């Protein structure tokens, strides 16, 4: 048996994940403050936070910094960013509450619940291609809803697409879980 490389929790890849988590309250605060110039600033902060998701994954693979801690923290940071953004956007009537509920229920049931169950069994929940597309659609929907005026049809359409992909990816994971084909053993 090959011994797995031990990766410290504090490493450059996870630093970008921690940065994403740190930017969440900044973005939320900017959404709550109602000044004409702040939606653009909020959008910039959101784009930087969302971009850290790609950077942390790139660094983890490139520098062989992948770990069970990073694999657990990264999607949790994504859920925190998306979930925190949705509430103020719904409160400001930029995203419909039903869409927020659908997205949050899926993220808690699949993204956190199923992931924790699998982790307790020594297994990981790797992101499927559809789940990655779903995450990007959610990020785009939040960005568009942040920048577009209240009641905008373009924003509503992007949000609807994100909700559809959210439901489909959730169903994909549930079907795989029922078949027993979801999850893979933790690397280390």
N, C-alpha and C positions, 0 to 999 in steps of 0.2 A: 504494500500500500504506500502511495506517495504521500509524504507529509505536506500539508497545506502551508503556504506562506502566511505568517502572522502579520497582519496589517494593523498599525496603531489607529485608534479611533480619531485622533487628531492628526489629520494629514491634509494636504492641499485640496484633494477632491472633496472631502467632507467640509473643509473650510468654506467652499462655495455653497454647499448645502446649508451650512449655518448662516451664511450671508443671506440666503433666500429667506430663511426663517426670521432673521433680524429685520429684513425689509418689509415683512408682512404688516407689522403695526404702523410703520411709516406710510405705507400705501393706504391702509385703512383710515388713518388720520386724515390724509389728504382727500380721501373720498368724502369724509364726513364734513369737512370744512367747506362751506359753500361760498367760494370766491371765484369770479370768472376765470382767473388764470390757473387755478389749481387742478382742474381736470387734466390739463396737458402735463403738468408736473407729476401728477399721480400716474398718468400713462407712462411717462419716462421711468419712474421708479418701478412700475409693474413690469415693463419690458426688461429692465436690468435684472429684476428678481427672476423672471421667467427664463432669461438667458442663462442664469447660473445653473439651471437644470441640465442644459446641454454641456456646459463647461465641466461640471462635476463628473458627469458620465464619461466625457472624453478623457479627462485626467485619470480617472479610476482605471479605465481600460489601458490607456497609453503607458502609465507608470505602474501598472499592476497593483493598484490600490483598492481593488474590489474586496469587499468584506461583507459579512452578514449584517454588521452594524450599518454600513453605508447603504446596503440593499434595503434595510428596514427604514432608515432615516430619510432617504431620498423621496420615496413616494409619500411618506408622512408630511414632508415639507411641501410637496405639491398639493396635498389635500388641505393643508393649512393655508396656503396662498389662495387657492381657489375658493375654499369655504369662507375665508375672511373677506374676500372681495365681494362675494355674492350678496351677503346681508346688507351692506350699505347701498349697493346698487339696487336691490329690491326696495329698500326703504325709500330711496330716491325715485322709485318708479321707472328705473332704467331697465330692469329685468323683472319679469313677472314672478310672483311668489311661487306659483305652481312649478315653474322651471327650477327655481332654487331648491324647492323641496325634492323634486325628482333627482337632481344632481347630488344633493347632500345625502339622501337616503342611499343611493347607489354607492357613493364614496364611503359611507360608514359601513354598509353591509359587506361590500366586496373589498374595497380598498383598505379597510381597517379590520373588520370582523373576520373575513375569510383569511386575510394575511396573518392575523394573530392565531387563528386556529391552526393554520398550516405551520406557523413558527413553533407552536407548542408540540408539534409532531416532527420537528426537525426538518421541515420543508420550507421552501421559498415559493413566492408567487411572482414569477417573472412577468414583466409587462408584455402582453400580446401586441401584435402590430396594431390591431384595432384599438386597444387601450391607449397606445401612444398617439394614434390619430385623434382619439377622443380627448386626450389631455390637451393636445394642440388646438383642437376646436374650442374647448372650454377657455383656454387662454386667449384665443382670438376673440371669442364672444365677450369676455370681460374687457378686453382692450377696446373693442368697438363700442360696447355699452358705456364705457367710461368717456369716450371721446364724442359720441354722437348725442344729439339732443334727446330729451325725454320723448318717448312715443315714436321713435324713429323706426321705420319699417326695415331698413337695412340691419340695424342692430337686432330687431326682433327675429329676422330671418337667420342671422348667424347664431343667435341663442337657440332657436328651434333646431338647427342642425346639430349644435353641441348637445342638446338634450337627446335627440335621436341617437347619436353616437354613444352617448352615456348609457342609454337603455340597452342598446345592442351589445356593447362591450360587457355590460353587467350580465346580460343573458348568456353571453359566450362563456363567462367564468362560471356561472351557475350550472350550465349544462356540463361543462368539464368537471366541476366538483361532483355532480351527481354520478358521472361516469367513472369518477376516481382517476381522471387523467390530468388534474390540475396540480401544479407545484412540482418542484424538483428539490433534491437534497441540498442543504446549505453547503456552500463551499468551505467556509471556515468561520 
